[in-house]
C-alpha cells in the first residue's frame, strides 16, 4: 500500500474512469462495501460514482482515510 498522500493521489489519478470497490470500516467489525466508478480526484479527496439499485449516487473519500486504512480500495 502507498506510504504517503501524494503517492495515493497519483495512483488514483492513473485509475480515473475505472471500476473501484471501496470497503469502509464502520467500527467494531463492521464493514460496508460499495462498488462504483472512480469519477474525479481533487487535492484532498476523491469521488466515486455509485450505481446501486439503479440510483446513481456520489460519495467522496479523503486520501487520509486510505492512508490510515479506514477505507480500503480495490480495482
Backbone as a ProteinNet text record, in pm:
[ID]
protein_1_A
[PRIMARY]
XXXXXXXXXXXXXXXXXXXXXXXXXXXXXXXXXXXXXXXXXXXXXXXXXXXXXXXXXXXXXXXXXXXXXXXXXXX
[TERTIARY]
83.7	0	88.4	45.4	123.3	149.6	261.6	303.3	278.6	238.5	207.6	92.1	38	-81.9	-59.2	58	88.6	92.2	146.2	152.5	11.7	-74.9	-212.9	-286.6	-269.8	-336.9	-289.8	-159.6	-108.9	-156.6	-168.6	-221.4	-365.6	-445.8	-586.1	-601.2	-512.5	-516.6	-500.4	-417.6	-394.6	-514.1	-603.4	-716.3	-850.9	-851.3	-976.8	-1062.4	-1191.2	-1285.4	-1295.6	-1213.7	-1216.4	-1311.5	-1353.7	-1438.5	-1355	-1418.5	-1349.8	-1441.2	-1380.3	-1451.5	-1392.7	-1480	-1438.4	-1498.7	-1413.2	-1458.4	-1433.9	-1540.7	-1533.7	-1544.1	-1450.6	-1455	-1554.7	-1660.1	-1764.4	-1758.2	-1649.8	-1636	-1648.6	-1606.8	-1612.2	-1664.5	-1576.8	-1604.8	-1713.7	-1747.3	-1847.5	-1778.7	-1811.3	-1756.7	-1870.3	-1854.3	-1952.7	-1877.5	-1917.6	-1852.1	-1939.6	-1878	-1950	-1872.7	-1947.8	-1887.8	-1930.8	-1839.2	-1870.9	-1757.3	-1756.9	-1656.5	-1582.6	-1451.2	-1371.7	-1392.8	-1460.3	-1503.2	-1401.4	-1358.3	-1272.9	-1176.9	-1063.9	-971	-944.2	-937.2	-906.5	-785.9	-753.4	-633.2	-634.9	-749.2	-751.1	-858.3	-942.9	-1046.8	-1056.4	-1122.2	-1157.9	-1305.4	-1368.9	-1513	-1541.4	-1634.2	-1675.6	-1823.4	-1856.8	-1996.4	-2046	-2145.6	-2201.1	-2320.5	-2340.3	-2456.1	-2521.8	-2594.4	-2660.8	-2811.5	-2876.1	-3022.5	-3075.3	-3004.7	-3041.5	-3047.2	-2995.4	-2982.5	-2835.3	-2804.4	-2664.8	-2637.5	-2543.5	-2503.3	-2355.7	-2313.5	-2172.7	-2128.4	-2010.4	-1954.4	-1810.7	-1768.7	-1629.9	-1556.6	-1428.5	-1340.3	-1212.4	-1144.8	-1017.6	-902.4	-790.5	-671.4	-621	-647.3	-606.8	-678.5	-805.2	-879.1	-811.4	-760.6	-690.4	-558.8	-487	-358.1	-372	-479.5	-499.9	-578.4	-608.8	-681.4	-825.2	-881.8	-1024.6	-1106.4	-1042.2	-1103.5	-1003.2	-1050.5	-966.7	-1020.9	-930.6	-972.9	-914.6	-993.7	-951.3	-999.8	-921.9	-962.7	-985.3
-117.7	0	124.3	230.5	354.5	408.8	482.5	528.2	675.9	752.2	892.2	938.4	1054.3	1104.5	1132.8	1183.9	1215.1	1087.4	982.5	853.9	796.5	809.8	762.3	840.5	973.6	1056.6	1022.7	1004.3	972.6	835	740.6	608	620.1	698.9	716.1	798.5	895.1	972.7	882.5	780	686.8	594.8	582.3	489.3	558.5	686.1	757.9	687.4	674.2	611.6	461	400.7	255.8	217.2	90.9	36.4	26.4	55.6	53.6	-8.7	-81.7	-136.4	-67.6	-2	70.4	0.8	-38.4	-100.6	-2	37	137.3	67.7	98.2	46.8	131.6	68.8	143.4	123.2	65.7	43.2	-103.8	-141	-276.3	-384.1	-434.9	-549.2	-521.6	-396.6	-363.8	-301.6	-354.8	-302.4	-285.6	-189.1	-170	-161.5	-245.9	-248.9	-177.8	-90.2	-17.6	-29.8	-41.1	-53.2	64.6	110.5	222.6	252.9	375.2	421.2	539.3	536.7	648	766.8	870.5	980.7	1094.9	1142.9	1260.8	1251.8	1319.4	1335.2	1483.5	1524.2	1662.2	1663.1	1779.8	1793.2	1704.4	1691.3	1613.2	1504.9	1495.8	1392.9	1331.2	1215.1	1155.3	1118.7	1117.4	1097	969.6	890.3	764.6	776.7	750	742.8	601.5	587.9	457.2	428.5	303.2	263.3	147	179.1	77.3	89.6	-18.5	-22.9	80.7	97.7	190.7	336.4	366.9	505.4	541	650.4	690.2	791	759.5	846	876.6	981.3	1018.8	1018.1	961.9	956.5	1005.7	1082.1	1127.9	1068	1045.3	992.7	1073.6	1079.9	1151.9	1053.1	1103.8	1020.5	976.7	1057.9	1024.3	897.4	880	759.1	635.1	645.9	533	507.7	615.3	603.7	537.5	569.4	516.2	385.6	331.2	205.1	212.4	330.9	343.3	308.8	324.2	291.2	207.7	95.6	10.8	20.4	25.8	35.2	-79.6	-125.9	-230.1	-191.5	-228.4	-203.2	-333.4
0	0	0	-64.2	-67.8	72.3	84.3	215.9	241.4	138.2	163.3	74.3	106.8	40.1	-108.3	-142.8	-282.9	-366.7	-311.2	-381.7	-402.7	-303.5	-315.4	-422.7	-423	-523.6	-664.3	-683	-817.3	-863	-771	-804.8	-852.4	-782.7	-819.7	-948	-970.5	-1094.7	-1216.7	-1203.5	-1313.6	-1338.2	-1241.2	-1249.4	-1272.9	-1310.8	-1333.5	-1438	-1408.5	-1500.2	-1486	-1403.1	-1384.8	-1271.7	-1275.9	-1169	-1041.3	-928	-799.8	-694.7	-602	-486.6	-363.5	-287.1	-168.2	-47.6	46.3	170.8	284.2	351	457.1	592	681.5	818	895.1	946.9	1015.8	1167.5	1213.8	1357.9	1390.1	1504.5	1560.3	1467.4	1386.4	1299.2	1195.7	1172.6	1071.7	951.2	834.6	710.2	610.7	522.7	416.1	285	192.1	61.8	-40.3	-118.4	-221.5	-352	-461.4	-594.3	-678.9	-762.6	-849	-944.1	-993.8	-1088.2	-1027.1	-1035	-985.3	-1079.3	-1030.3	-1116.2	-1122.3	-1007	-1003.1	-885.6	-900.3	-789.1	-770.5	-645.4	-610.7	-518.2	-467.3	-386.1	-262.4	-197	-73.2	-69.6	-174	-177.3	-315.8	-321.1	-449	-444.8	-563	-572.6	-650.2	-595.9	-658.1	-693.1	-818.6	-861.9	-837.1	-749.4	-715.9	-805	-837.6	-916	-844	-739	-658	-674.7	-707.8	-721.5	-820.7	-930	-1037.3	-992.8	-876.6	-831.2	-836.4	-899.5	-906.9	-796.8	-711.3	-601.2	-615.3	-550.4	-546.6	-401	-378.2	-244.5	-253.4	-153.8	-152.4	-32.7	-54.2	49.3	47.1	159.2	162.8	147	99	84.8	222.2	323.3	459.7	507.7	466.7	502.8	446.1	325.2	263.1	335.4	368.7	436.3	573.3	645.8	780.5	783	664.3	648.9	698.8	708.5	738.3	614	497.4	368.9	290.5	236.5	151.5	9.2	-89.8	-228.7	-309.6	-405.9	-499.2	-637.7	-739.4	-877.7	-948.8
[MASK]
+++++++++++++++++++++++++++++++++++++++++++++++++++++++++++++++++++++++++++

